[in-house]
Amino acid sequence: MAGQAEAVDDPRDVISDAHRWRVLWVLLVAIFMSLVGVSIVNVALPSIQEGLDASDSDAQWVLAGYALTFGVVLVAAGRAGDLMGRGGLFVLGVGVFTLASVAAGLAPNADALNAARFVQGVGSGLVNPQGVGMIQQYFRGAERGRAFGYFGSVVGVAVGIGPVLGGLLIQLGGPEIGWRLTFLVNVPVGLLCLALALRWFPRPLLRRVPAATDPGAPKASRSLDPVGSLLLGLAVLATMFPFVEGRSSGWLWLLLPVGVLLAWVWVKWEQHYRATGRSPMVNLDIFGIRSFTNGSIIVMLYFLGMTSIWVLVAMYLQEGAGRSALQAGLVGVPSAFISAVAAHWAGSRVIRYGRKVVIGGLLFALAGLALSIAVVLLRAQGLASEWWLVLSLAFIGVAQGAVISPNQTLTLADVPLDYAGSSGAVMQTGQRIGTSIGIAVITSAAFAALGVSGSWSVAFVVGFGLIGLVVLVALAFAVKDQRDRTAG
């Protein structure tokens, strides 16, 4: 299978050094906006319930609706960007996200808010794969590692600032206006991003890009593979939905085998679509690239485990230690900024050290989990304060920076640029599925331990212990990939 070097001579990919870095900053502004928008909402849910008289189910769908539509459109949006122009799809996604933020901030009731959140998820699903694809398109070698390092730094800062900014806005605006500000704060950032994109992105923003396997250049609708897009979207929806809403009805878990069946049908359809001479939604040959397959498994496992850390920390500090939501949010700020620094450091060195950077990050994750468990057990004996978690979670910050962006760089390194967007979206879809499964399973285990023991310390230890087991499996795949690279 042709690697990335094949597309280096494409004139669409050759832009000046100053130009490519300006493009990167536009991408980072959009990613910052979408991530802050997610983490702000986490702390705004009680105010939303009070301000709109929303039920617990309504509040859950404020988070779940966004996650579902985001995950469902990712791969189709990535492939559309590959074919029609990533810049144009990026601008469209930012516009959709910004308008949906206005609608969410002005929502008169819970139903209108959740509808706006569904649309926000679509906007974010359009934006994210274009960002990854454009970094692949315009950066090479060590510069690509640096670009993904900056990408990871922005992720760390956005995740850390979001809860604190949300708490401040809610405090300033009160229960009625404050939660609205957490959505409306996206609007000026979105408008800035649109202005910079229209000024700096290479032209044309949208174009017709014939696939390499399609010399006849068929109509765009055929190249976009609408049947494959629908099948994969339904498969992702059927897989994620039970983990998001499964507690409301046991019957929803029957969707899991339906999701597996739909995924099998999608694979068969993609094989048939390619056999007819057309360009499929996802070139299944990418899974024959060991670095891509190993890296995709690593990131799915990482998100399956590590995403639950901040959920468990917030519950433990508020319910077990009696701290406020703002205090619980502040505990994670040092870790987030350490993550930003680590991402920049790792991104600058990942080409030199390869998978060893990711292995080191996973070892830091295991150390952080073990130290956090020790802090909680010592506090239960009256021998330590819960504020020592700030130090133990700093190890988690190093792990975030050393795993996510470097893994992305290594995983996509050998993927052809014609599939850069859709391949990056496949990885992100794995992240979304891993996050949904991990939060559902690990928090359920923690609550079960709480029910049996009546102790938040025990619940915390059970949850973090399960996360540690998942990280160990991810570490095994990272070591396997390192050995594959050495053998290669």
N, C-alpha and C positions, 0 to 999 in steps of 0.2 A: 504494500500500500504506500502511496506517495506520501512523503513527509512534508513538513512545513517549508523546507527549502525550495520546493517546487514553485511556490507562489511568491517568492521574494522578488522576482523580476516583474511582477504584475504592476503596471504603472499606477494602479489605484492605491497600492500599498506604500508607494514611495513618496513621502512628504518630508519637509525640512525638520531638523531636530527641534527647533523652537516651536514649530507648528504641532508636532506630535505631543509635546509636553502641555501645550495649551489645550489640546483635545483631552488629555488625561485629566486636567483640572476640572473641565466641564463634567466628565464622567464622575469624578470624586464628589463634586457638589451634589449631583443627583443621588448617588449612593448614600451620602450623608443624610440627605433629606428623607429618603425612604426608610433608613434604619432608625433615625431619630423619631420618625412618625410611628414606628412600631413600638419602640421602647417607652415612649411617652405614654402611649395608650395603656400600657400595663399598670401604671400608677393612677390613671384617670378613671378606672372602672367604677370605684365606689361613688365618685362624684357624678358620673354618667347615670348610674342607677338612681341617685338622689334627684338629679336635675330633670330627668325624663320619666321618673317613676317607672324605671325599667325592671323587668324580672331578672332572676339569675340566668335564665336561659337567654334572654336578650343580651345580657352582659357577656355571656360566653360567646355568642355569635359575633360580637364586635371584634373579637380576636379570631374566631374560627373562620368566619366568612372571608376575611382577608387572606388567611393562610391557604384556604382551599382554592380560591380563584388564582392566587399567585402560583401555587404549585401546578394547577391544571394547564395554564397557558404557557408555561416556561419554554418547553421544548418547541412547540409550534411557533412561538414568537422568535426563538433563536434561529430556527430554520428560515422563517420569513426574512429576518435580517440578513442572513447569509445570501439569499437570493435577490432581495429587492433593495438592499442598501441598509446598513446598520444605523447610519446617521439619521435617516428618515424615521425608522421605527423607534429610535431612541427619543427623538423630538415628540413623536406621537405619544409615547408612553409617559413622558414628563408632563405633557399637556393633559392627558387623561387623569394622571395622579393629582395634579394641581387643581383641576376642576372638581374632582371628587373630594378633595380636602375642603374646598369651599362648601360643597353640599353637606359634608359631614359636620362642619363647624356651625352651619345654619339649620341643622336638622330639627324639625319640630317635634319628632317623636322617635321612639326606638326603631320602628320599622324603616323610617327614612334614613336613620343613621346606619343601620345595617346594610341597606341597599347601597349607600355611598361607600361603605367599607368593601363591599364586593367589587365595586368599580375601581376603588383604590388598589385592590389586589391585582386586577387586570393591568392597571397602569404600571405597577411595580414589576409584574411579570413580563411586560414589554421592555422595560428599561434594563433590567439586570443582565439578561443574556447578551444584549448589545454592548454593554460595558465590557464584559469579559471578551467578547469577540473582537472589539476594537483594540483592546490591549494586545491581543494575539496578532491582529492585522498590522498594527503600526510599530510594534516594538519587537526587537530581536535579541537573542542571547542574554547577556548580563543586564541590558537595559530593560528587558521584559521582567526579569526578576525584581529589579528596582521598582518598576511600575506596579507590579503586584504587591510589593512591599508597602508602597504608599497606599495602595488600595486597602491592605490589611490595617494600616495605621488609622485610616479614616473609619474603618469598621470599629476598631477598638475605642476611639474617641466618641463616636456616635452612640455606641451602646452604653458607655459610661455616663455621658452627658444627658441622655434621654430621660431617665428617671428623675434626675435632679432638676432638670429644666421643667419637666412635667409638674413636679411638686411645687416649684416656685410659681409657675403660671396658675396653678390651682389656688395657691395661697393668695396671689394677687387678685385673681378674678372672682374668687369665691366659688361656692358649689354650683351656681347657675352659669356663670360666664367662664370660669376657669377651665373646665373641660373643653369648652368650645375653642378656647385659645390654643389648646394642644393640637388641634387640627389646623386652625387658621395660620399657625406659625409656619406651616409648610408653604403657604401661598407666596410670600416674598422670595423665599428660596427657590421655589419652582419657576417663578417669573425670571429671576436672575439666571437660572440655568438655561431657560429657553432663549433668552437674549444672547448669552455667550455661545450657545450651540449654533444658533442661526448666524452668528458673526464668524465663528472659527472653524466649524466643521467643513471638511472638504466637500466640494460639489461634484456631482449632483447628490443631494440627500437621498433620493430614491432613484433606482435604476432597474433595468431588466438585466439580470445576470444569468445567462444560460449555464446550466450545470455541465461539468466536464464530461459526464457520462451521457449527455443528451445533445448530440451534434445537430439534431433537428430543431433545437430551441423551441420546445412546445410552449403553449400558453402558460402564464404564471400560475394560474389556478391548478394546472396539472402538476407543475413542478413543486408547488407547495404541498402536494400530497394531502388534500383535505380529509380523505378517509383515514389515513394514518394519524393525522392530527386528532381527529375525533376519537378514534380507538384508544390512543394513548391517553388523551385527556380523561376519558371515561374510566380507564384502568387506574390512573392516579387518583381520581375522585373516589372510586370504589374502595381503594386501598386506604386512603387517608380518613374518609368519613367515619368509619366505626371508631377510630381512635380519638376523633374529635368529639363525637356525639354519642358514642356507644353506651355511656352510662344511662342515657334516657330510655333505651330499649335494647334488650338482648338480641332482638331479631336483626338489628343492624349489623351484627357480626357476620351474618350470612353474606354480606357484601364482600368479605375478604376473598373467599374462593371465586366469586364473580370477578374480582379485580385480577386475580391470577389468570383466570381463563381469558379475560380481555387482553392481558399482556401477551399471552401466547398467540391469540388471534392477531394482535398487532405485529408481532415478529413475523408471522407467516405472511401477512399482508405486505410488509416491507420487503420481504424476499421476493414476493410476486411482483411488486411494483418495480423493483430494480430489474428483474428478469425481463420485463417488457421494454427495457431500454430507457426508462425514465429515472429521474433522480429522487430517491426516497427521502422521507422526512429525516431519518437518521441512517447514516451509512453503518450498518451493523458490523462492518469490518473493523470499526474502531475498537470493538471489544476484543479483537485479536491482537491489539497492541497491549502488551502486558503492563506497561507503565500506566496506560489509561485505565485498564480494568482494576489493577491494584490500587491506584490512587482514588478511584471512584468508591471502592469498598472502604478504604481508609476514612474518607471524608464522611460517608454515610454512617459508619460506626462511631466516628468522633462526635457527630451531631446527635446521634442516638443517645449517647451518654452525656456529653458535656453540657448540652443545652439545659438539662434539668438542674444543674448546679445552682443557678441563680433563683430558680423557683423554690428549691428546698431551702436555700439560705434565707430568702425573704420570709418563707413560712416559719422557719425556726426562730428567726430574730423577732418577728412580730408575735407569733403565738407562743413560742417557747421561752423567749427572753423578755417579752413585754416592750419591745422597741417600736417606735413609730415607723410608718411607711417611708418617710424621708430619711430616717436613720438607717433603715434597711437598704435604701438606695445608695446612700453615701458609702456604705461598706465596700461596694463594688467599684467605686470610682478609681482608687489607686490601681487596682487590677486592670481596669480598662486602659489607663494611660501607660502602664507597663506593657500591656499588649500592643499599644501603638508603637512604642519604642522597639519592642522585640520584633514586630513585623517589618519595620524599616531595616533593622540590623539583619534579620534573616533573609529578607528579599535581596539585599545587596550581596549576599554570600551563597545563595542557594545554588547558583550555577557552579560554583567552585566545590561545594561540599555535597551537593545532591541530597539524597534521601536521608543522610546522616542528620541534617537539620531537623527533619520531621521526627526522626527517632528520638533525638534529644528533647524535642518539644513534648512528645508523649511521655517521656521519663519525668519531665517537670510536672506534667499533669498528674501522674501517679503520686509524686512527692506531695503535691498540693492537696490531693484528696486524702492521703494518709495523715498529713499534718492537721488538716481541718477536722478529721475524725478525732485526733488526739486532743485538739482544743475543746471540742464539745464534750468529750468524756471527762477531761480535767475540770471543766466548768461544772459538770454534774456532781463532781466531788467537792466543789467549792475551792478548787486549787488554781483556777485561772478565770479570766474575764472573757466574755464572748468577743470582745474587741480584738483579741489575738487573731481572729479570723481575717482581719485586714492583712496580716502578714502571711498567713497560710494561703490565702486566695491570690496573693501576689504571684505565687508559683503558677497558678492557673492562668494569670495574665501572660506570663512568659510562654506558656503552652499555646495559648490562643494565637499569639504572634508568630510562633515558630512552626505551627502546624498548618493553619488554614491557607494563607497566601503561598508559602513555599510548596505545599502540596498541590495547589492549583497550577503553579508554574510547571512543576514536574509532570503532572498528570496530562496536561495539554501540550507538552513540548513536541510530541511526535504526531499530533493530530493535524491533518491537512487543513489549510485555511478555509477551503470551501465549506468545511463543516465546523468551523471554530465556534460559531454562535450556538448551533444545536448541540455540539459536544459539551460546551460549557453549561448549557441548560440541562443536559442529562445529569451532570454532576450536581447542579443546584436542585434538581428534582429529587435526587437521592438525599440531599440535605433536608429538604422539606419532609420527605417521608420518614427519614430517621428522626427528625425532631418530633413529629407527631407521635410516632410509636414510642419514642423514649420518654417523653413527658407523660403520656398516658400510663405506660407500664411502670416506670420508676416512681412516679408520685402515688400510683395505686399501691405499690408495695410499701411505700413509706406510711401511707394512711392505714394500711392493714397492720403494720407494726405498731403504729400509734394506738389503734383500737385494741390490740392485744396487751400492750405494755402500759398504755396511758402516759408514756414519756416521749416528749419531742426529741430528747437526746437519742433514744433508741431508734426512733423513726429516721432521724438524720443519719445515723450510722448505717442503717439498712440501705437507705437511698444512695449514700455515697459509696458504700461497698459494692452495690450493683453497678454504679457508674465505673468504678475501678475495674470490674471484670470486663466490661465492654471495652474500656481503653486498653486493657491487656490484649484483647483480640485484635484491636486496631494496630497495636505495637507489633504483633506477630506478622500481620500483613506488610507493615512497613519494613520489617527485617527481611521478609521474603522478597519484597521489591528491590531492596538493596542488593541481595544476593543475585537476583535476576540481572540487575544492571552490571554487577561485577562479572558475572558469567558472560554477559553479552559483550 
